[in-house]
Amino acid sequence: MCAQIEIKTVEHRSDLKKFIDFYYELYRDCAYAVPFLFGDEMKTLRSDRNPSFECCEARYFMAFKSGRMVGRIAAIINHRANEKWGCKEVRFNWFDFVDDPEVSTALLDAAEKWGRERGMNEIAGPLGFTDMDREGMLIEGFDRLSTMYTNYNYPYYRQHIERLEGFAKDNDYLEYRIKIPEVAPPKFEKLSRMIETRYNLHVHKFTSDELLNKGMGRRLFEIVNATYKDLYGYSELSDRQIDGLVNDYIRKADLNLVTAVVDGNCNNEMIGFGITFPSFSRALQKTRDGRLFPMGWWPLLRVLKWHKTDTVDLLLIGILPEYRKKGANALIFNDLIDRSHQYGFKWAEAMPQMETNTAVQSEWQYFESEQHRRHRCYRKKMG
């Protein structure tokens, strides 16, 4: 007789630790998975630490078989997003499991049941609390090194969810690996000079004081809200969420790798930006299950302080809609190419972009690039 699947909810901090640690156990021997920092995961999943809980509620489930943990799933309701998009959707994420269809089915059933009890009639995912969280299930690129900003999963995940009645593709994200050229493409250099002359747009490099004390860090994410507001499932970031992102990301950023574009005709108001970070993927693989101690901090510090990696992650690029046709992105790329050369980066990882976002994807034609990973979100109408 087959052992029964037992579903337990996360009730205590010790349960949450088990929930987080399951990923490390499942992927410990995988050469392509990147362990997420344990502290970051704990902060994101705790209602008293994550400002997203001002508009979200969540429940976490663990699956056990014969006394052994075999899977996990987070069920999330983003009320702000549901109100904006006029839907009643429960999201799922942090969805990991052994290769046993009974396990994956039981976990999704638990998430659906919880959502249905709260009046939801659709389930979609993998989606996080906000667009700043990891999204999508990996369906292409299993033999490529992942990043700390994206989900990695085994190939069988897709088979499990697509065998279930009702689940269908809702949205795909594409990711590109780009060879950083020795010099900026001629089109970008020529366009940059023209943009500066015709539109009075210019590159601006921030000081820490500007970002942290004079409101420019907040302005970055206000531009994110304006730029991403019509994208799939997006809900605007609140003041508390923005403050958290400034503290978690901008405070730690190398400001040489953050580029803004300002409009000289409007008192040098910021109209676009690009945020890049050196890749922490290999360094994170050297940590012990995402822990900084006893020595996990050292590989990360070598990347953060001395740029000991050959890859830079293109984390966020945002340009106000009215400036997109003016080519402001060329100014950003020109500057970041120069900075990447200074640090010895050879490759850039473009973070997930919707497959329908052909405007962004068309930028990569000017570089030696490869679309090498694809993530998918699924949706199901719940009866």
N, C-alpha and C positions, 0 to 999 in steps of 0.2 A: 504494500500500500504506500502511495506517495505521501510524503510528509506535508502537512497543511502549512499554508503561508499565514503567518501571524503579522498583522499590521499594528504597530504601536505609534502613538503620537509623541512628539518631543515635548516633555513637560518641564524638565529641569536642565540646568546648565550641563550636567554630566551627560544627559541625553544629546544635547546639542553638540557636544564634543564628539560623541560617537557618530552623529550625523555627518559632521565635517570630516572626521578621520576616515570614513568609509571610502571616500574618493582616493585618498592616498594609498589605502590598502589595495583597491581594485586596480590602480594604475602604477603601482610601485615598479613593476618590471617592464613598463612600456617606454620605449626610447623616444616617443614623440609627444607624450603628454607632459604638461608643465604643471607642477604642483602650485596651487595658489597659496598665498601667505595665510597661515592659520589665523593670525590676528585680524587680517582683513575680512576673512570669511565670518569670523565670530562677530565682528562689528556690523557687518551687513545684515546678518540674520537675527540680531538681537533687537527687539522693539525699543529698548531703552537707549540704543546706541545709533540707530539708523533713522535720520530725519524723514525718510520716506514713509515711515509709519504714521505720519500726520495725515496721509491720504490713502494708506494701504492697511490691509490686515492680512495675516498669513497663518498657515498651519503647516507643520512639517511632519512627515510620516516616514517611518522606518519599517522595512520588511525583514522578517526573520523566518528561517526555515531550519528545523532541527536545532534550534537554539543559536544559530549563527546568523549574523546580519548579512543580508543578501541584496539589499537595495534601499533607495531613499528617494523622496520627492518632496518638493516645496510647492504648496498651493498658495497662490497670492491673488488678492483682489485689489486692483488699483482703482479706487472709486473716482478719482479725478479723471483718469483716462476713460473709464466707462461713461462718465457724464459727457466728456468731450465728444466721444465717438458714438454716443447713443446706443450703447450695447450693454449686455449683462454678461460679462466675461470673467471667468476665473482663469488665471494663468498658471502654468506649471513650469518649474525650473529646478535646478539642482537634482536632476533626474538621472540617476545612475543605478545600475543593476547588473547582476550576473546574467549569463546567457541562459535564461530560463523564462519562457513566455508567461508562465503562471505568475512570476514575480512582477514583471513589468505591467501585466494586466491588473494585478491586485493594487499596485501603487497608483495607477491612473484611475482605477475605480474609486480609491479612497479620496483622491483629489476631486474627482467629479462629484462624489457624494457630499463632500464638504461644501463645494461651490453651490450645489443644488439646494442644500439646506439654507443657503443665504440668498436664494432667489436668482442665482445665475442660470443661464440657459445655453451658454457656450463655454468650451474650454479651448485654450490656445497656448502654444509654447513650442519650445522653451523661450520664455520671456521673463525678465526680472521685475523688480519693483519699478525701475525706470529704464530708459534707454542707456543710462550710464552703466548698467549691469550687463553681464554676458548674455547674449541672445542666440538662439538657433541651435539646431542639432547638426553636427558635422555629417555631411553625406558624401563629400569628395575631399581628398587630400589626407587620407589616413596615414600616409607615409611621409608627411611633412611635419616638421617641428611646429608645435602650437605656440601660442603666445599667452601672456598672463591676462590678456583682455578677452580671450575667446574660449568657448567650450571645446574640449577635446573629448571624443567618445569612440568606442570601438564600432566597427562596421555593423555589428548585429543590432545596434540600437534602431537603425532605420527599418530593418526587417521586422522588428517587434512592433513598432508603432504602425507601420503600413499594413500589417496583417489584420489590424483591428478595424472593425466596421465603423465608418463615420469619419475617421481621421483622413484629412487630405491636405495637400500643400496649400499654405496660405501666403508665404513670402519666402524668397530666397535672398541670402546675402553672399556676395562674392568678395574674395580677398586676393590681392595681387602681391607678388614679390617682384621688386623693381631693382634693377642694377643701377647704382648711382653713377652717372656719366662723369668722365673726367672734367668736362666743362658743361655748363647749362646748354640745353638744346638752343640752337640759333633762334628758333621761333620765340622762345621765352625771353632771351636777351633783347631781341628787337622789340618785342611787345612791351617789355618792362620799360624801356626808354620812352616809347611812345605814350604809355599810360602816365608816366610821371609828367611828361610835357603837356599832354592834352587834357588830362583830368586832374592834375595836381594831387595825385595819390602817391604816397611814399611809404617805404618800410620804416617801422619804428621798433627799436629794441628796448624792452622794458627794464626798469630797475626794480629791485625787490620792493622798495618803498612804494613805487607806483602801483604794483600789483596787490600788495598786502595792506597798505595803509591809505592809498588814495583812490580806491574803488575800481582800479582797472581789472583786478581779478574777477570781481563781480560782473564787470562789463563784458568780459569774455563769455560768461555763461548766459548773460542776457542776449548776446548775439546768437548763442546756441539755441535759445528758446525761439528767437525770431527766424533762424535758419531752418530748424528742424520741425517747426510746429505742424507742418502738414504731412510729415513722414509717418509711415506705418506705425500705429499704436502709440505715438508719442504723446506724452503729457508734460506740460510746462513745468520746469523746475521752480520750486518755491524759494523764498529767501533763505530759509533754513537749509534746504538742500544745496543751494548755491554756496552758502557759507561752508558747508561740509566739504564740497568739492574743491573749493579754494584751499582749504586747510589740508586736504588729503593729497591733492595733486600739484596745485600751483606752488605751494610752499616748498615742495620737494623738487621742483623742476629746475633743470639747468637753463638759465634764461638765455643763453646763446642759442638754445634749441627751441625757443618760443619766439615767433615772429608775428608782428602785427602790421596791418596796413591802416594808415590814417589818411583822412581827407583834408588837404590843406585849405580847401575852400570853406570848410566848416570847423575852423578853429582846431584843426588836427584831431577831430573826433575819430575814434577807432571804428572801422567799418568791416574789418575782417581779421582773421588770425589763423595761425597754424601752431599746434602744440605737438612736439615730438619728444620721445624719450628713448634713450639707448635701450636695446632689447635686454630684458632680464631673463629670457627663457633658459639659457644654459646655466646661469647662476642659480636660478630657482631649483633646477634639477639637482643641484649640489646641496640643497638644504635637506634637513631631516624632516620629511613630511611637512614642509612649509613653515618650519619653526626657525626663528632667528638665532636661537641659542641651542647648543653652546657655540657653534662656529658658523651657523648659516648666514650670519650677517656679513661675513668677510667677502664671499663671492659677490654679494649684492653691492657692497661698498666699492669694490674694485670696478664695477660697472658704473655706478652712480658718480663716483669721484674721478676715476681715471679712464672711463669709457672703454673698458676691456671687453669689447664685443665688436663684431664686424657689421652689425645690423642696427638700424634705427627704426623705431616704430612710429608711423604717422598716426598719432593717436586721435587728434581732432583737428578738423579744418572747418571753419565757418566764415561765410561771407554774406553780408546782408543782401537780400534778393535784388535790390535796385542797383547793386554794384557788380553783379556776376557777369553781365555782358560787357563790362568795362575792363575785364581781364585782370582783376585784382589778384587772382590766384597765381598769375605768372610772377608777380612780385614776391609772393610767399615762397614759391618753389625755387626761384633764383637764389634767394637768401639762404634757404635751408640746404641747397646743394653746396654752396660755399662752406657753410658751417659743418656739414657732414664730411667734407674733404679735410677740414682742419682736424677733425677727430678721428680720421682714418676709417670711417664707415664705408662699406662697399655695397651694402644692400639696404633696401628700405622695405618694410612690411606695411602695406596699406590696410588699415583696419576695415572691418566689414562695411560694405556699401550695398544698398539694395540693387538687385539685378535690373530694375527698371531705371536706375539712376545713370542713364547713358552719358549724361553731361560729365560726370566725374570720371567714368570709365574711359571716356574719349581722351582724357589727359594722358593716360598711360601709353598711348600710341607713339608719343614722342620719346619714349624711353624703351630700353630693352626690358621687357616685362613679361610676366607669366601669371595668368589667373590659376592659382594653385590650390585654393580651398573654397568650399561652398558649405554654407550652413542653411538649414531650412527650419521654418516655423510651420507648425501644423495647427489645424483648427477642426473642431467637431461640434456640431449642434447636439446638445444634450436633450434627450427626450424627457 
